[in-house]
Amino acid sequence: MAISEEELLLILQQKFPNAKIKLKDLAGDQDHYSLEINDPSFKNIPLVKQHKLVNTALAEVLHSKLHAITIKTKHY
């Protein structure tokens, strides 16, 4: 199970084209990431729903290629 940082960024950029995205491989194994995503579409959306939107965007890879990801969302 692994996904490159580039592939993960591409998925996120397609789903959140106006977002500022910071992605970090936490263990160097392309399997554990930390994500900070700052998107204007998150304005007035509760934090839990923001995280659900990101999880939905990653649903295809979340259980097949990606083992763990921590998510921090913001809006600007």
Order of alpha helices (4+ residues) and beta strands (2+ residues): alpha-beta-beta-alpha-alpha-beta
